Amino acid sequence: MPLLVAFGVIAAAGAAIGLASWVALRTAGAQPALARRLAGPREVRVGQLLDAVDIPERPVRVAGRIRCRDPLETGGGERLVAFHRDVEVTAGGRWRSVERLRETRSFELWDHDGSLTVDPAAATEPLVVIPKVWRGDPTELEEPHTSAAARLVERHGSATAARSVIRTIDVTDRLLVVARAVRGDDGGVRLEPPAGGFVITTLALPDAMRLLGGPRRRLAALSVIGLGLGLALAVIGVTGALLAAVL
C-alpha cells in the first residue's frame, strides 16, 4: 500500500509539472506544434521532386523562389502572393476581432530545374514571416475598422486597446513550403497541402525556429523540458501504481 501511494504521488507530480509547463509554454508565445511541422520533414529542391522516381510518402520541405503572373499590387509598390491582416480591439476583457482579411494569389515555386504550383489560400496560419505589428488606442482606427469596433463596444463594453498584425509574402521572397508531393495520372508531380495545410515561411529554417520559439525563448525551452519531465514522471507513476496494485 505505501508503494502504491508513492507511485500515485509521482504520477500526480508529473501531471502537475506537465500542466505548469504547458501554461508556461503558452505564456512564452511559442508555437511548438507549428515548429515541429516545419522542421521535421526532409528538405528538397523543386528539381529533386520533378526528377524523383519514387515520390516521398511523407510531407517534405520544398525550397524555391516565387514566380507569379498576377500578384497583389499594393500602394507601396509591393507585389505580393499573400496578404493577411488581423485587426483587433480589447473589449470585455479580451481581444476581439475587428477584421480578418486574407488575400492570396497562386504562384509557381521554382528553381533552375523546374517549377511546382502552390496555392497559399491552403496555408496553415499563421504564415511564418516577420509580422508588421501596430498597437495603439482604439480612437486611432480608421473606417471601416472604427464602425466595426463601435459595434463590438456596444455588445461587450468599452475598448481599451487596439492592434493590427500584417503578414505578407512578396514575390521576391525565397520560400520553404511543407507540402505533400503527389504524382498525377499523367505522371507529373504536384504539391498538395498536408493535413493542416501548407506550412510556408519566408525565413531560413534557423530564423523560423527562433520566431516560432516566441519572444521568451528561454522560458519556452525550459517549458519543453518540463513537459518531457512531467510526461516521464506521469508514465512512471501510473505504471508503478498498476504494478503495485497487481502485485
Beta strands, then each sheet from edge to edge (+ up, - down):
strand 1: 43-45
strand 2: 60-67
strand 3: 72-73
strand 4: 79-91
strand 5: 94-104
strand 6: 107-111
strand 7: 114-118
strand 8: 132-136
strand 9: 159-170
strand 10: 174-183
strand 11: 189-192
strand 12: 199-201
sheet 1: 1+ 2+ 6- 7+
sheet 2: 1+ 2+ 10- 11+
sheet 3: 1+ 2+ 10- 12+
sheet 4: 3+ 4- 5+
sheet 5: 3+ 4- 9+ 8-
end
